[in-house]
Amino acid sequence: MTNSGWSELGSVPTANLSPTRIELHWAAQVLSATADATLEHRPDDSHSNTTWSSQSRSLVGRALPGGVHVALNLLTQSLQLLTDGRSVRSQLVLQGQTLAELMEWVRTHLTEEFAIKPEPMKLRDYEMPDHAVGRSGAAFGPVDAEASTELARYFDNAHQMLHGLVRSQNLSANIAIWPHHFDMGGIFILDRDKPFEEARQIGFGLSPGDHNYDEPYFYVTPWPIREGASLPDLPSGGLWHTEGFTGAILRAQSMVESPQDQRQRVEAFLKSALQAANELIPETT
């Protein structure tokens, strides 16, 4: 894998990222609610995921009728309506708005500016991090600009590294950010002739933090794992997570401790973890 750029991490302590990460996770639900209300639902739920824009440091939703996109800009902490995927047509800052107000703003602008008439917009019914904006309909507070900018660095670095990982393999995988866990990732499917739920596969990506680790982390998750297989050592401070799922993990605290070689540490981890995943998966299922 080769990467031409890397944004240095560590300017914000990882412990200070979670309040902003949780608010942005909730804000991202507006994008999935818009997709559910306007696009044909796909069996793999991919209509609801988003892509990353390195240019604007934004999560960009799938194209709606007429080519309009709804985006969440991490640097301006705002929702945006984009034409041609880049040009900002309308924008609303999160601060002071409730989720219901954000969804109504999107619905109104799609209807009046683009003649798109969404179905009733609603949040998805799955477990989310506890926060007043979701629990009681509170308004978004001031978003920590330094923390949101640091999270954007994690996403942008991951965007480069994960696409580089795909290019290095004789396999294909789509990289996207998923609304439920707010993670950026993809899956290598090793058995194209089998249903998804039966196929051997390797998931990989970056979580900005969750209930497992209150900090960003890269992950590589093989499935299934050979019975009796031992988990090998990993470089760069990587470790194996085994509670709830089995996967190779590289936590942010291991990335930022050595500023001069952050990219190389992540690259070494991903390469080694992918090799280990391939060795742990049985040859056939």
N, C-alpha and C positions, 0 to 999 in steps of 0.2 A: 504494500500500500504506500502511496505517496500522497502528500498533502502540501499545498503551496502556502497555506496560512494557518495560523493558530492564534486565538485570542487568549492571552495569559489569564489564568484563573487564580483566585485567591485574594482579590482586593476586598472582598466581603467575607467575613467568617461564615462557614457553612451553617452554623447555628442560627444566623440572622436571616437565612433565606426562606425558611418555612412559612412565616406569615404571608409574605408576598406570593410565594408559590401557591399556597392554598387559595388566595383570592383570585389569582390568575387562572387556576384550575376551574374555579366556579365560573369565571367570566367566559372561559372556553366553551362552557355548556350552551351558551347562546348560539355558537356556531353549529353545534350538533343539532340543537332544536330547530334552527333554520333549515338545515339539510333534511331533517325528518319531515318538515312541513312543506318542502318544495320539490324534493328529488325522489325518484323511484328508489325504494328501499332495496338494497342488495343483500343476498343471503349472508355474506361475510361482514356486513355492516360497514363496508368501506365507503359508502356514500357519505358517512358521517365523519370520516377522519379529515385531517388537514395536512397540508404540506408546509414546509418551512421556507420563508423568503430570507435569504442572507442579506439581500439589498436593504430591506426595510426592518429586518429583525421581527418578523410577524408570523403568526400562524394564519394560513390562508385556507379558507374553506373551498370545497369543490365548486366548480362553475355552476351557476344557476342559469335558468333560461335567459337568453340575451347576453350571456358571458359575464354577468356581474358576479363578484366574489364578496363574501363577508370575511373580514380579517380581524385578528386581535393583535394590535401592535404593542410589543412589550416595552418599547422605548418611550412611547407617548402614553402608555396605559390607556388605550382607547380602542373602541370598536370603529372599524372603517368599512365603507362600501367602496369597492374598487372596480374600475372598468379596465379592460384589457389585462387584468391581473396585477396592475401596478399603479395606475393613476387613482388618486383618492378623490372620490366624488362627494362623500359625506363622512363626517367623523363625529364621534361622541365620546368624551372622556368618561371613564368608569366612575370616578369619584362623585359621590352624591346621588348615584343612580342605583335603583334596585334591579334585580334580575328581571322582574316583570316589566319595568320601565325600559330596560335595554331591549328586551324582545319586542315590545310595542314600537320602539323606535325603529328597529329593523323592519318589522312588518309594515309600518306606515311608509317608510322610504321605498321599500321594494314595490309597494302598491302604487304610490304616487309618482315616483320617478322612473320606474322600470316596468310598470304595468304587470307586475308579478303578484299574484294573489295566493299567498301561502295558506295552507290548512292552519287550523288553530295551533299556535306554537306552545309547546309545553316541555318541561324538563324531563329528562329520562329518569326512570325509577331504578336507579342502582346506587350502591353505597358510595358515598363521597366523604371527603374529609369534613369533619364538623366545623361549621362556621356560621356566624349569624346571618350572612347573606342568603344561605340556603335554609338554615334552621328556622328563622323567624322573618325572612323577607327584609332584612335590614339593608340599608344602602352601603355601597362600597365606600370605604374610607380612603384617606390618602395612601397611595401606593408608594412604597420606598423605591425611589428612582434608582439608587445604587444597587439595591437588591434585584430589581427587575432587569437592570442592565447586565448584572452578573449572570442571572439565569439565561438571558439571551446569549451570553458568551458560551454557556454550557450547550445550549441547543445548537448554536452555530458550529461549534467544534464537533459536536456529535454528527451534525449533518455532513460535514466533510469526512469524518472518520468512517461513518457507516456506509456512505456511498463508495468510499475507497475500498472498504471491505468487500462490498458486492463486486466491484470491478476486478478484485484480485481472485475471485472464484469463478469456476465454470458453472455457475448457477445464477438464477435470477431471483430478485426479491424487490418488492416495492417498499420504500421507506416512507413512513407516515407518522403523524402524531395522533394518538387515539384519545377520544374524549374521556373514557372511563378512568384510566390511570394516568393520563396526561404524559405518557411516555412516547418517545420517538423510537421507532423500531421497525423491524421487518422479520420475515421468516424464510429460511431456506427449506423448501420442501424437497425431500430426498426421494420420494416415491410419487411420481406424477400420475401413475396408473391406479392410485388408490384414493378413496375418499379422504378428505382433509383430516377427519378425526382418527383415521387409521394410519396415515402416512407418517413415516419417520421424518422428523423435522428438527431444525435448530433455530430457536428464536434469538434475536440479538437486538441491543438497543441501549438507550440511555433513559433512566428514570430521573426526573428532577428531584425526587424524594417521595417517600410514601410511608405507610405504616410499618414497613420493614426497616427502613433506614431514613432518618430525618436529615438527609443530605443527598445530593445527586450521586448517581452511580451508573456505571456501564454494566451490562449483563450479557451473558451468553447461556442459553438454556437448551440443553439437548433433551430429546424425547423420542422413544423411551430409552432408558439406560439399561445396559446388560445386567442381568441378575448377578450379584456378587462382584461387580466391577468396583475397583478402588479409585478414589478421586485423586488425581495427581496434583503435585505442587504447581502453583501458578506464579509468574513473575510480577514485578512492579507493585507488590503489596496486594495482589489479587487473593481472594479467598472463595471458598465454596459455601453457598447458602443451601441449607438442607431442610428448613422448616417451612412447610407449605408448598414449596417447589424446590427443585435441585438445579442450581445454576452457578456459574462462575461470576463473581462480583468484583468490581473495582470501585471502591468508594472514593468520594471527593477528597477526603482527608489524605488518601494515598496519592492522589494526583497533584495536590497543591503543595505538598511538602518539599518538592524539588522543582522550583520554578523554571530552571534552565532546561529541563528535559521533560516537561509535561506531555507534550505530544508523543515523544518516543516511548514514554511509559505506557500511555494508552494504546499505542500501536502494538507494542510488545505484548501487552495483556490480551488484546483482541486476537492477535495471531495465535498465541499459545492456547487461549481458551477455545478458539474454533478448532484447533488441532485436537485438543483434549475431547471436545464434544464429538467429533467424528470417530474417535477411538472408543468412546463410551457407548455409542449407539450400536446396537446389534447389526450385523450385516443384512439380515432380513427380519421381518416381523411376521 
